[in-house]
Amino acid sequence: MSKKEEFKLFVKQHPQLIRYVKTDEMSWQKFYEIYSLYGNENDVWDKYINDSDDSSGGSKESMSVSDLIEMVKKIDLNNVQKNITNINKALALIQSLVVKDEVQNTDTYTPRPLYKKFED
């Protein structure tokens, strides 16, 4: 078994490492370097494996809620407002084109009044 495959198995046994990669505290490259230098039975891993157990409270639900809170904190509201404004402008443009087409279609046909006969 190659070193890379052993590292993949190690990560599967310790999914707490994924949180560090998602929050950009560590990268897979750095974890792999630590693994290749120290192996999987070194005290270096205690920092990453035990800390995440304490912070998550041992529950997947609380970890997902904390991930959601972190994600909401990273949202740039000014950027969201700009995107909503752009979408609103695009929808207004489309709506004006649709209304213009409807108005043109109704102007082309004018019904004959009922009280008039042909050629009156």
C-alpha positions in Angstrom: 0.0 0.0 0.0 1.4 3.4 -0.9 1.9 6.3 1.4 -0.9 8.2 -0.3 -3.4 5.4 0.2 -2.4 5.0 3.9 -3.0 8.8 4.3 -6.5 8.4 2.8 -7.3 5.7 5.2 -6.0 7.8 8.1 -8.3 10.7 7.0 -11.2 8.3 6.8 -10.5 7.2 10.4 -10.2 10.8 11.5 -12.8 12.9 9.7 -12.2 15.8 12.1 -9.3 16.8 9.8 -11.8 17.9 7.2 -13.0 20.8 9.3 -9.5 22.3 9.3 -9.4 22.1 5.5 -12.8 23.6 5.1 -12.0 26.6 7.4 -8.7 27.1 5.6 -6.7 26.6 8.8 -4.8 23.8 7.1 -4.5 22.3 3.7 -4.4 18.6 2.6 -0.8 19.2 1.5 0.3 20.2 5.0 -1.6 17.3 6.6 0.1 14.9 4.1 3.5 16.4 4.9 2.9 15.9 8.6 1.7 12.4 8.0 4.7 11.5 5.9 7.2 13.0 8.4 5.6 11.7 11.7 3.3 8.9 10.7 -0.1 8.3 12.2 0.8 7.5 15.8 2.6 10.7 16.8 1.5 13.3 19.4 1.3 15.9 16.6 -2.1 14.7 15.6 -3.6 15.2 19.1 -3.8 18.9 18.4 -6.1 18.3 15.4 -8.0 15.3 16.4 -8.8 16.0 20.1 -9.5 19.7 19.7 -12.2 19.2 17.1 -13.9 16.6 19.4 -14.1 19.1 22.2 -15.4 22.0 20.0 -18.1 19.9 18.3 -19.4 18.5 21.5 -19.3 15.0 20.0 -22.4 15.7 17.9 -22.7 16.0 14.1 -25.7 18.3 14.4 -23.9 20.9 16.5 -21.0 20.8 14.1 -23.3 21.5 11.2 -24.9 24.4 13.0 -21.5 25.9 13.8 -20.5 25.4 10.2 -23.6 27.2 9.1 -22.9 30.1 11.5 -19.4 30.4 10.2 -20.7 30.4 6.7 -23.2 33.2 7.5 -20.4 35.2 9.1 -18.4 35.1 5.9 -21.2 36.5 3.7 -20.5 39.9 2.3 -23.8 41.8 2.5 -22.7 44.6 0.2 -21.9 42.0 -2.5 -25.3 40.3 -2.0 -27.0 43.7 -2.3 -25.2 44.4 -5.6 -26.2 41.0 -7.0 -29.8 41.5 -6.0 -29.8 45.0 -7.6 -28.4 43.5 -10.8 -31.0 40.7 -10.9 -33.8 43.3 -10.2 -32.6 45.4 -13.2 -32.5 42.3 -15.5 -36.0 41.3 -14.4 -37.3 44.8 -15.0 -35.7 44.8 -18.5 -37.3 41.4 -19.4 -40.6 42.6 -18.0 -40.5 45.8 -20.1 -39.8 43.7 -23.2 -42.7 41.3 -22.5 -45.1 44.2 -21.9 -44.0 46.0 -25.0 -44.6 42.8 -27.1 -48.1 42.5 -25.6 -49.0 46.1 -26.3 -47.8 45.7 -29.9 -49.9 42.6 -30.4 -53.1 44.2 -29.1 -52.7 47.3 -31.3 -52.7 45.3 -34.6 -56.2 44.0 -34.3 -59.2 46.3 -33.7 -62.6 44.7 -33.7 -65.4 46.1 -35.8 -68.2 47.8 -33.8 -71.3 45.7 -33.6 -73.8 48.3 -34.8 -71.9 48.9 -38.1 -72.3 46.8 -41.1 -69.7 46.2 -43.8 -68.7 49.2 -45.9 -70.5 51.8 -43.7 
